[in-house]
């Protein structure tokens, strides 16, 4: 599934990028970790020509619900083989957005550390009349805080909105 051949849009939505893997993490260890979120259709740790891990890989789940669960828990931190890893949706290099749907990912900074995802979503949807697909606030890494202390928000993050083109309607605003 997905290795070398073209992926369906549905398969692409069930695929995650996993970065920051320990150099000795195997395909099996990575799969074993992600099984807690749901059935894994495919996974691979990317290796160089000598067979050494490049420190990242991909996992494709059987269901999009498993992907959502996995992404939801990224604030708590994902730890594989004792190393904190980054998990996010995989975006194929050759992908071009469907003409009717475009995703725009924006950096947001200077946030009050008490601001939460729901407040940001509400602000964007109300102020800009758009559909917010995701809000990813960046937290301290769990393995970099003292034991017993929860990771805190770092005051920045990313908002991804769906920008649907309405055929025949021009409503672009200049800012």
ZAKOL-411298 format. One record per atom (N, C-alpha, C, O): z, y, x; residue number from 0; residue in one letter; atom name. Coordinates in steps of 0.2 Angstrom, whole numbers, plus 5000, padded with zeros to 4 digits. Example, Ala and Ser with C-alpha at 12.3 -4.5 7.8 and 13.67 -1.06 7.14 Angstrom:
2
5039	4972	5066	0	a	N .
5039	4978	5062	0	a	CA .
5039	4984	5066	0	a	C .
5042	4983	5071	0	a	O .
5035	4989	5064	1	s	N .
5036	4995	5068	1	s	CA .
5039	5000	5064	1	s	C .
5040	5006	5067	1	s	O .
//
This chain:
175
5000	4994	5004	0	x	N .
5000	5000	5000	0	x	CA .
5000	5006	5004	0	x	C .
5005	5008	5008	0	x	O .
4995	5010	5004	1	x	N .
4995	5016	5007	1	x	CA .
4993	5016	5015	1	x	C .
4991	5021	5018	1	x	O .
4994	5010	5018	2	x	N .
4993	5010	5025	2	x	CA .
4985	5010	5027	2	x	C .
4982	5005	5026	2	x	O .
4983	5015	5029	3	x	N .
4976	5015	5031	3	x	CA .
4971	5017	5026	3	x	C .
4966	5020	5027	3	x	O .
4973	5015	5019	4	x	N .
4968	5016	5014	4	x	CA .
4970	5022	5010	4	x	C .
4975	5025	5011	4	x	O .
4966	5025	5005	5	x	N .
4967	5030	5001	5	x	CA .
4973	5029	4996	5	x	C .
4973	5023	4994	5	x	O .
4977	5034	4995	6	x	N .
4982	5033	4990	6	x	CA .
4981	5036	4984	6	x	C .
4977	5041	4983	6	x	O .
4983	5033	4978	7	x	N .
4983	5036	4972	7	x	CA .
4988	5042	4972	7	x	C .
4992	5042	4976	7	x	O .
4986	5046	4967	8	x	N .
4991	5052	4966	8	x	CA .
4998	5050	4964	8	x	C .
5003	5053	4967	8	x	O .
4998	5044	4960	9	x	N .
5005	5042	4958	9	x	CA .
5009	5039	4964	9	x	C .
5015	5040	4965	9	x	O .
5005	5035	4969	10	x	N .
5008	5033	4975	10	x	CA .
5011	5038	4979	10	x	C .
5016	5038	4982	10	x	O .
5007	5043	4980	11	x	N .
5008	5049	4984	11	x	CA .
5015	5052	4982	11	x	C .
5019	5055	4986	11	x	O .
5016	5053	4975	12	x	N .
5022	5056	4972	12	x	CA .
5028	5051	4973	12	x	C .
5034	5054	4973	12	x	O .
5027	5045	4975	13	x	N .
5033	5040	4976	13	x	CA .
5034	5039	4984	13	x	C .
5038	5035	4985	13	x	O .
5031	5043	4988	14	x	N .
5032	5042	4995	14	x	CA .
5036	5048	4998	14	x	C .
5035	5054	4997	14	x	O .
5040	5046	5003	15	x	N .
5045	5051	5006	15	x	CA .
5044	5051	5014	15	x	C .
5042	5045	5016	15	x	O .
5044	5056	5017	16	x	N .
5044	5057	5024	16	x	CA .
5052	5056	5026	16	x	C .
5056	5059	5023	16	x	O .
5053	5053	5031	17	x	N .
5060	5052	5034	17	x	CA .
5059	5054	5041	17	x	C .
5056	5051	5045	17	x	O .
5063	5059	5043	18	x	N .
5062	5062	5050	18	x	CA .
5069	5062	5053	18	x	C .
5074	5062	5050	18	x	O .
5069	5062	5060	19	x	N .
5075	5061	5064	19	x	CA .
5078	5055	5064	19	x	C .
5084	5054	5066	19	x	O .
5074	5049	5064	20	x	N .
5077	5043	5065	20	x	CA .
5079	5041	5072	20	x	C .
5076	5044	5076	20	x	O .
5084	5037	5073	21	x	N .
5086	5035	5079	21	x	CA .
5080	5031	5082	21	x	C .
5076	5028	5078	21	x	O .
5079	5031	5089	22	x	N .
5073	5028	5092	22	x	CA .
5073	5020	5091	22	x	C .
5068	5017	5092	22	x	O .
5079	5018	5090	23	x	N .
5080	5010	5089	23	x	CA .
5080	5008	5082	23	x	C .
5082	5002	5080	23	x	O .
5079	5012	5077	24	x	N .
5079	5010	5070	24	x	CA .
5072	5006	5068	24	x	C .
5067	5008	5070	24	x	O .
5073	5000	5065	25	x	N .
5068	4996	5064	25	x	CA .
5065	4997	5057	25	x	C .
5069	5000	5053	25	x	O .
5059	4994	5055	26	x	N .
5057	4995	5048	26	x	CA .
5062	4992	5044	26	x	C .
5063	4994	5038	26	x	O .
5064	4986	5045	27	x	N .
5069	4982	5041	27	x	CA .
5075	4986	5040	27	x	C .
5078	4987	5034	27	x	O .
5078	4990	5045	28	x	N .
5084	4994	5044	28	x	CA .
5083	5000	5040	28	x	C .
5087	5001	5035	28	x	O .
5077	5003	5040	29	x	N .
5075	5008	5036	29	x	CA .
5075	5006	5029	29	x	C .
5077	5009	5024	29	x	O .
5071	5000	5028	30	x	N .
5070	4998	5021	30	x	CA .
5077	4996	5018	30	x	C .
5078	4998	5012	30	x	O .
5081	4993	5022	31	x	N .
5088	4991	5019	31	x	CA .
5092	4997	5017	31	x	C .
5095	4997	5012	31	x	O .
5092	5003	5020	32	x	N .
5095	5009	5018	32	x	CA .
5092	5011	5012	32	x	C .
5096	5013	5007	32	x	O .
5086	5012	5011	33	x	N .
5083	5015	5005	33	x	CA .
5083	5010	4999	33	x	C .
5082	5013	4993	33	x	O .
5084	5004	5000	34	x	N .
5085	4999	4994	34	x	CA .
5091	5001	4989	34	x	C .
5090	5000	4983	34	x	O .
5095	5005	4992	35	x	N .
5101	5007	4987	35	x	CA .
5098	5012	4982	35	x	C .
5102	5013	4977	35	x	O .
5092	5015	4983	36	x	N .
5090	5020	4978	36	x	CA .
5085	5017	4973	36	x	C .
5084	5019	4968	36	x	O .
5082	5011	4975	37	x	N .
5078	5007	4970	37	x	CA .
5073	5003	4975	37	x	C .
5074	5002	4981	37	x	O .
5069	4999	4971	38	x	N .
5064	4995	4974	38	x	CA .
5059	4998	4979	38	x	C .
5056	5003	4977	38	x	O .
5059	4996	4985	39	x	N .
5054	4999	4990	39	x	CA .
5047	4995	4990	39	x	C .
5047	4989	4991	39	x	O .
5042	4999	4989	40	x	N .
5035	4996	4989	40	x	CA .
5033	4995	4996	40	x	C .
5029	4990	4997	40	x	O .
5034	5000	5000	41	x	N .
5032	5000	5007	41	x	CA .
5036	5004	5011	41	x	C .
5039	5009	5009	41	x	O .
5036	5003	5018	42	x	N .
5040	5007	5022	42	x	CA .
5037	5006	5029	42	x	C .
5035	5000	5031	42	x	O .
5038	5011	5033	43	x	N .
5035	5010	5040	43	x	CA .
5039	5015	5045	43	x	C .
5039	5021	5043	43	x	O .
5041	5013	5050	44	x	N .
5043	5018	5056	44	x	CA .
5037	5019	5060	44	x	C .
5035	5014	5063	44	x	O .
5035	5025	5061	45	x	N .
5030	5026	5066	45	x	CA .
5031	5025	5073	45	x	C .
5036	5028	5075	45	x	O .
5027	5021	5076	46	x	N .
5028	5020	5083	46	x	CA .
5022	5022	5088	46	x	C .
5017	5023	5085	46	x	O .
5024	5023	5094	47	x	N .
5018	5025	5099	47	x	CA .
5015	5019	5101	47	x	C .
5016	5013	5099	47	x	O .
5010	5019	5106	48	x	N .
5006	5013	5108	48	x	CA .
5010	5008	5111	48	x	C .
5008	5002	5111	48	x	O .
5016	5010	5114	49	x	N .
5020	5006	5117	49	x	CA .
5025	5002	5113	49	x	C .
5029	4998	5115	49	x	O .
5025	5004	5106	50	x	N .
5030	5001	5101	50	x	CA .
5036	5004	5101	50	x	C .
5041	5002	5097	50	x	O .
5037	5010	5104	51	x	N .
5043	5014	5103	51	x	CA .
5043	5019	5097	51	x	C .
5038	5022	5096	51	x	O .
5048	5019	5093	52	x	N .
5048	5023	5088	52	x	CA .
5047	5031	5090	52	x	C .
5050	5033	5095	52	x	O .
5043	5034	5085	53	x	N .
5042	5041	5087	53	x	CA .
5048	5046	5083	53	x	C .
5048	5052	5083	53	x	O .
5052	5042	5080	54	x	N .
5058	5046	5077	54	x	CA .
5057	5048	5069	54	x	C .
5061	5052	5067	54	x	O .
5051	5045	5066	55	x	N .
5050	5047	5059	55	x	CA .
5047	5041	5056	55	x	C .
5044	5037	5060	55	x	O .
5046	5041	5049	56	x	N .
5043	5036	5046	56	x	CA .
5042	5038	5039	56	x	C .
5043	5044	5037	56	x	O .
5040	5033	5035	57	x	N .
5038	5034	5028	57	x	CA .
5041	5029	5023	57	x	C .
5041	5023	5026	57	x	O .
5043	5030	5017	58	x	N .
5045	5025	5013	58	x	CA .
5042	5027	5006	58	x	C .
5042	5032	5004	58	x	O .
5039	5021	5003	59	x	N .
5036	5022	4996	59	x	CA .
5040	5018	4991	59	x	C .
5041	5012	4992	59	x	O .
5043	5021	4986	60	x	N .
5047	5017	4981	60	x	CA .
5042	5015	4975	60	x	C .
5036	5017	4974	60	x	O .
5045	5010	4972	61	x	N .
5041	5007	4966	61	x	CA .
5041	5012	4960	61	x	C .
5037	5013	4956	61	x	O .
5046	5017	4960	62	x	N .
5047	5021	4954	62	x	CA .
5048	5028	4957	62	x	C .
5051	5029	4962	62	x	O .
5046	5033	4953	63	x	N .
5048	5040	4955	63	x	CA .
5055	5042	4954	63	x	C .
5057	5047	4957	63	x	O .
5058	5038	4949	64	x	N .
5066	5039	4948	64	x	CA .
5069	5038	4955	64	x	C .
5074	5042	4956	64	x	O .
5067	5033	4958	65	x	N .
5071	5031	4965	65	x	CA .
5070	5037	4970	65	x	C .
5074	5039	4973	65	x	O .
5064	5040	4970	66	x	N .
5062	5046	4974	66	x	CA .
5067	5052	4972	66	x	C .
5070	5055	4977	66	x	O .
5068	5053	4966	67	x	N .
5072	5059	4963	67	x	CA .
5079	5058	4965	67	x	C .
5082	5062	4968	67	x	O .
5082	5051	4965	68	x	N .
5089	5050	4967	68	x	CA .
5090	5051	4974	68	x	C .
5095	5054	4976	68	x	O .
5085	5049	4978	69	x	N .
5085	5050	4985	69	x	CA .
5085	5057	4987	69	x	C .
5089	5059	4991	69	x	O .
5081	5061	4984	70	x	N .
5080	5068	4986	70	x	CA .
5087	5072	4984	70	x	C .
5089	5076	4987	70	x	O .
5089	5070	4978	71	x	N .
5096	5073	4975	71	x	CA .
5101	5072	4980	71	x	C .
5105	5077	4981	71	x	O .
5102	5067	4983	72	x	N .
5107	5065	4988	72	x	CA .
5107	5068	4995	72	x	C .
5111	5067	4999	72	x	O .
5101	5072	4996	73	x	N .
5100	5074	5003	73	x	CA .
5105	5079	5005	73	x	C .
5106	5080	5011	73	x	O .
5108	5083	5000	74	x	N .
5114	5088	5002	74	x	CA .
5120	5084	5005	74	x	C .
5123	5087	5009	74	x	O .
5121	5078	5003	75	x	N .
5126	5074	5005	75	x	CA .
5125	5071	5012	75	x	C .
5129	5070	5016	75	x	O .
5118	5071	5013	76	x	N .
5116	5068	5020	76	x	CA .
5114	5061	5020	76	x	C .
5118	5057	5016	76	x	O .
5109	5059	5023	77	x	N .
5107	5052	5023	77	x	CA .
5108	5050	5031	77	x	C .
5106	5054	5035	77	x	O .
5111	5045	5032	78	x	N .
5113	5042	5038	78	x	CA .
5110	5035	5039	78	x	C .
5112	5031	5036	78	x	O .
5106	5034	5044	79	x	N .
5103	5028	5045	79	x	CA .
5104	5026	5053	79	x	C .
5103	5031	5057	79	x	O .
5107	5021	5054	80	x	N .
5109	5019	5061	80	x	CA .
5113	5024	5064	80	x	C .
5112	5025	5070	80	x	O .
5118	5027	5061	81	x	N .
5122	5032	5063	81	x	CA .
5120	5039	5065	81	x	C .
5123	5043	5068	81	x	O .
5113	5040	5062	82	x	N .
5110	5046	5064	82	x	CA .
5108	5050	5057	82	x	C .
5106	5046	5053	82	x	O .
5110	5056	5057	83	x	N .
5108	5060	5051	83	x	CA .
5100	5061	5051	83	x	C .
5098	5063	5056	83	x	O .
5097	5059	5045	84	x	N .
5090	5060	5044	84	x	CA .
5088	5065	5039	84	x	C .
5092	5066	5034	84	x	O .
5082	5067	5039	85	x	N .
5079	5072	5034	85	x	CA .
5075	5068	5030	85	x	C .
5071	5064	5032	85	x	O .
5075	5069	5023	86	x	N .
5071	5065	5018	86	x	CA .
5068	5071	5014	86	x	C .
5071	5075	5011	86	x	O .
5061	5070	5014	87	x	N .
5058	5075	5009	87	x	CA .
5051	5072	5007	87	x	C .
5049	5067	5010	87	x	O .
5048	5074	5002	88	x	N .
5042	5072	4999	88	x	CA .
5037	5072	5005	88	x	C .
5036	5077	5008	88	x	O .
5033	5066	5005	89	x	N .
5027	5066	5010	89	x	CA .
5021	5069	5007	89	x	C .
5019	5068	5001	89	x	O .
5018	5074	5011	90	x	N .
5012	5077	5008	90	x	CA .
5006	5075	5013	90	x	C .
5006	5077	5019	90	x	O .
5001	5071	5010	91	x	N .
4996	5069	5014	91	x	CA .
4992	5075	5018	91	x	C .
4991	5080	5015	91	x	O .
4990	5074	5024	92	x	N .
4987	5079	5028	92	x	CA .
4981	5081	5024	92	x	C .
4979	5087	5025	92	x	O .
4977	5077	5022	93	x	N .
4970	5079	5019	93	x	CA .
4971	5081	5011	93	x	C .
4966	5081	5008	93	x	O .
4977	5082	5009	94	x	N .
4977	5083	5002	94	x	CA .
4975	5090	5000	94	x	C .
4977	5095	5004	94	x	O .
4972	5091	4995	95	x	N .
4970	5098	4993	95	x	CA .
4973	5098	4986	95	x	C .
4972	5094	4982	95	x	O .
4976	5104	4984	96	x	N .
4979	5104	4977	96	x	CA .
4974	5103	4972	96	x	C .
4968	5106	4972	96	x	O .
4975	5100	4967	97	x	N .
4971	5100	4961	97	x	CA .
4970	5107	4959	97	x	C .
4974	5111	4959	97	x	O .
4964	5109	4956	98	x	N .
4962	5115	4955	98	x	CA .
4967	5118	4949	98	x	C .
4968	5124	4948	98	x	O .
4969	5114	4945	99	x	N .
4973	5116	4939	99	x	CA .
4980	5116	4941	99	x	C .
4984	5120	4937	99	x	O .
4983	5113	4946	100	x	N .
4990	5114	4948	100	x	CA .
4990	5115	4956	100	x	C .
4987	5112	4960	100	x	O .
4994	5120	4957	101	x	N .
4996	5122	4964	101	x	CA .
5003	5122	4965	101	x	C .
5007	5125	4961	101	x	O .
5006	5119	4970	102	x	N .
5013	5120	4972	102	x	CA .
5014	5125	4977	102	x	C .
5010	5126	4982	102	x	O .
5018	5130	4976	103	x	N .
5020	5135	4981	103	x	CA .
5027	5134	4983	103	x	C .
5032	5134	4979	103	x	O .
5028	5133	4990	104	x	N .
5035	5132	4992	104	x	CA .
5036	5139	4996	104	x	C .
5033	5141	5000	104	x	O .
5042	5142	4994	105	x	N .
5044	5148	4997	105	x	CA .
5051	5147	5000	105	x	C .
5055	5144	4998	105	x	O .
5052	5151	5006	106	x	N .
5058	5151	5009	106	x	CA .
5062	5157	5005	106	x	C .
5059	5162	5004	106	x	O .
5068	5155	5004	107	x	N .
5073	5161	5002	107	x	CA .
5079	5161	5006	107	x	C .
5082	5156	5008	107	x	O .
5080	5167	5008	108	x	N .
5086	5168	5013	108	x	CA .
5091	5173	5011	108	x	C .
5089	5177	5006	108	x	O .
5096	5174	5015	109	x	N .
5101	5179	5013	109	x	CA .
5105	5178	5007	109	x	C .
5107	5182	5004	109	x	O .
5105	5172	5005	110	x	N .
5109	5170	4999	110	x	CA .
5116	5170	5000	110	x	C .
5119	5168	5005	110	x	O .
5120	5171	4995	111	x	N .
5127	5171	4994	111	x	CA .
5129	5163	4995	111	x	C .
5125	5159	4991	111	x	O .
5133	5161	4999	112	x	N .
5135	5154	4999	112	x	CA .
5137	5151	4993	112	x	C .
5137	5144	4993	112	x	O .
5139	5155	4988	113	x	N .
5141	5152	4982	113	x	CA .
5136	5151	4977	113	x	C .
5137	5148	4971	113	x	O .
5130	5153	4978	114	x	N .
5124	5153	4974	114	x	CA .
5122	5145	4974	114	x	C .
5121	5142	4979	114	x	O .
5121	5143	4968	115	x	N .
5119	5136	4967	115	x	CA .
5111	5135	4965	115	x	C .
5108	5140	4963	115	x	O .
5109	5129	4965	116	x	N .
5102	5127	4963	116	x	CA .
5100	5130	4956	116	x	C .
5095	5132	4955	116	x	O .
5105	5129	4951	117	x	N .
5103	5130	4944	117	x	CA .
5102	5138	4944	117	x	C .
5098	5140	4940	117	x	O .
5106	5142	4947	118	x	N .
5106	5149	4947	118	x	CA .
5099	5152	4950	118	x	C .
5096	5156	4947	118	x	O .
5097	5149	4955	119	x	N .
5091	5150	4958	119	x	CA .
5085	5148	4953	119	x	C .
5080	5152	4952	119	x	O .
5085	5142	4951	120	x	N .
5080	5140	4946	120	x	CA .
5079	5145	4940	120	x	C .
5074	5147	4938	120	x	O .
5085	5147	4937	121	x	N .
5085	5151	4931	121	x	CA .
5082	5158	4933	121	x	C .
5078	5161	4929	121	x	O .
5084	5161	4939	122	x	N .
5082	5167	4941	122	x	CA .
5074	5167	4942	122	x	C .
5071	5172	4939	122	x	O .
5071	5162	4945	123	x	N .
5064	5162	4946	123	x	CA .
5060	5161	4940	123	x	C .
5055	5164	4939	123	x	O .
5063	5156	4936	124	x	N .
5059	5155	4929	124	x	CA .
5059	5161	4925	124	x	C .
5055	5162	4921	124	x	O .
5065	5165	4925	125	x	N .
5066	5170	4920	125	x	CA .
5062	5176	4923	125	x	C .
5058	5180	4920	125	x	O .
5063	5178	4929	126	x	N .
5060	5184	4933	126	x	CA .
5052	5183	4933	126	x	C .
5049	5188	4932	126	x	O .
5050	5177	4935	127	x	N .
5043	5176	4937	127	x	CA .
5039	5172	4932	127	x	C .
5033	5171	4933	127	x	O .
5042	5170	4927	128	x	N .
5039	5166	4921	128	x	CA .
5035	5160	4924	128	x	C .
5029	5160	4923	128	x	O .
5038	5156	4928	129	x	N .
5035	5150	4931	129	x	CA .
5039	5144	4930	129	x	C .
5045	5145	4928	129	x	O .
5037	5139	4932	130	x	N .
5040	5132	4932	130	x	CA .
5043	5130	4939	130	x	C .
5039	5129	4943	130	x	O .
5049	5130	4940	131	x	N .
5052	5128	4946	131	x	CA .
5052	5120	4946	131	x	C .
5055	5117	4942	131	x	O .
5049	5118	4952	132	x	N .
5049	5111	4953	132	x	CA .
5055	5108	4956	132	x	C .
5058	5103	4954	132	x	O .
5057	5112	4961	133	x	N .
5063	5110	4965	133	x	CA .
5066	5116	4969	133	x	C .
5063	5121	4970	133	x	O .
5073	5116	4970	134	x	N .
5076	5120	4974	134	x	CA .
5080	5116	4979	134	x	C .
5084	5112	4977	134	x	O .
5079	5118	4985	135	x	N .
5082	5114	4991	135	x	CA .
5086	5119	4995	135	x	C .
5083	5123	4999	135	x	O .
5093	5119	4993	136	x	N .
5097	5123	4997	136	x	CA .
5099	5119	5004	136	x	C .
5100	5113	5003	136	x	O .
5099	5123	5009	137	x	N .
5101	5119	5015	137	x	CA .
5108	5120	5017	137	x	C .
5112	5125	5016	137	x	O .
5111	5114	5018	138	x	N .
5118	5113	5019	138	x	CA .
5119	5111	5027	138	x	C .
5115	5109	5030	138	x	O .
5125	5112	5029	139	x	N .
5127	5109	5036	139	x	CA .
5126	5102	5036	139	x	C .
5127	5099	5030	139	x	O .
5124	5099	5041	140	x	N .
5124	5092	5042	140	x	CA .
5131	5088	5041	140	x	C .
5135	5091	5044	140	x	O .
5131	5083	5037	141	x	N .
5138	5080	5036	141	x	CA .
5141	5077	5043	141	x	C .
5147	5078	5043	141	x	O .
5137	5075	5048	142	x	N .
5139	5073	5054	142	x	CA .
5141	5078	5059	142	x	C .
5144	5077	5064	142	x	O .
5140	5085	5057	143	x	N .
5142	5090	5061	143	x	CA .
5148	5094	5058	143	x	C .
5149	5100	5060	143	x	O .
5151	5092	5053	144	x	N .
5157	5095	5050	144	x	CA .
5163	5091	5052	144	x	C .
5163	5085	5052	144	x	O .
5169	5094	5052	145	x	N .
5175	5090	5053	145	x	CA .
5177	5085	5048	145	x	C .
5175	5086	5042	145	x	O .
5179	5080	5049	146	x	N .
5181	5074	5044	146	x	CA .
5185	5077	5039	146	x	C .
5190	5081	5040	146	x	O .
5184	5075	5033	147	x	N .
5187	5078	5027	147	x	CA .
5185	5084	5024	147	x	C .
5187	5086	5019	147	x	O .
5180	5088	5028	148	x	N .
5177	5094	5025	148	x	CA .
5170	5093	5023	148	x	C .
5166	5089	5026	148	x	O .
5169	5095	5017	149	x	N .
5162	5095	5014	149	x	CA .
5157	5100	5017	149	x	C .
5159	5105	5019	149	x	O .
5151	5097	5018	150	x	N .
5146	5102	5021	150	x	CA .
5145	5108	5016	150	x	C .
5145	5108	5010	150	x	O .
5144	5114	5019	151	x	N .
5144	5120	5016	151	x	CA .
5136	5122	5016	151	x	C .
5133	5121	5020	151	x	O .
5135	5126	5011	152	x	N .
5128	5129	5010	152	x	CA .
5127	5134	5016	152	x	C .
5132	5138	5018	152	x	O .
5121	5135	5019	153	x	N .
5120	5139	5025	153	x	CA .
5117	5146	5023	153	x	C .
5116	5150	5027	153	x	O .
5116	5147	5016	154	x	N .
5114	5154	5014	154	x	CA .
5106	5154	5014	154	x	C .
5104	5160	5014	154	x	O .
5102	5149	5014	155	x	N .
5095	5149	5014	155	x	CA .
5093	5142	5011	155	x	C .
5096	5138	5011	155	x	O .
5086	5142	5009	156	x	N .
5083	5136	5006	156	x	CA .
5076	5137	5005	156	x	C .
5073	5142	5007	156	x	O .
5074	5133	5000	157	x	N .
5067	5133	4998	157	x	CA .
5066	5132	4991	157	x	C .
5070	5128	4988	157	x	O .
5061	5136	4988	158	x	N .
5060	5135	4980	158	x	CA .
5053	5133	4980	158	x	C .
5048	5136	4983	158	x	O .
5051	5127	4976	159	x	N .
5044	5125	4975	159	x	CA .
5043	5126	4968	159	x	C .
5047	5124	4963	159	x	O .
5038	5130	4966	160	x	N .
5036	5131	4960	160	x	CA .
5029	5128	4958	160	x	C .
5025	5128	4963	160	x	O .
5028	5126	4952	161	x	N .
5021	5124	4950	161	x	CA .
5018	5130	4947	161	x	C .
5020	5134	4943	161	x	O .
5012	5132	4950	162	x	N .
5008	5137	4948	162	x	CA .
5002	5135	4944	162	x	C .
4997	5133	4948	162	x	O .
5002	5134	4938	163	x	N .
4996	5131	4934	163	x	CA .
4991	5136	4933	163	x	C .
4993	5142	4930	163	x	O .
4985	5135	4935	164	x	N .
4979	5140	4933	164	x	CA .
4978	5139	4926	164	x	C .
4977	5134	4923	164	x	O .
4977	5145	4922	165	x	N .
4975	5145	4915	165	x	CA .
4967	5147	4916	165	x	C .
4966	5152	4918	165	x	O .
4963	5142	4914	166	x	N .
4956	5143	4914	166	x	CA .
4954	5150	4910	166	x	C .
4956	5150	4904	166	x	O .
4950	5154	4913	167	x	N .
4948	5160	4910	167	x	CA .
4953	5166	4909	167	x	C .
4951	5171	4907	167	x	O .
4959	5165	4912	168	x	N .
4964	5170	4911	168	x	CA .
4965	5173	4918	168	x	C .
4967	5169	4923	168	x	O .
4965	5179	4918	169	x	N .
4967	5183	4925	169	x	CA .
4974	5186	4924	169	x	C .
4974	5191	4920	169	x	O .
4979	5184	4927	170	x	N .
4985	5187	4926	170	x	CA .
4989	5188	4933	170	x	C .
4995	5188	4933	170	x	O .
4985	5189	4938	171	x	N .
4988	5190	4945	171	x	CA .
4991	5197	4945	171	x	C .
4988	5202	4943	171	x	O .
4997	5197	4948	172	x	N .
5000	5203	4949	172	x	CA .
5001	5205	4956	172	x	C .
5002	5200	4960	172	x	O .
5000	5211	4958	173	x	N .
5001	5213	4965	173	x	CA .
5009	5215	4966	173	x	C .
5011	5218	4962	173	x	O .
5012	5212	4972	174	x	N .
5019	5214	4973	174	x	CA .
5019	5218	4980	174	x	C .
5024	5220	4982	174	x	O .
//
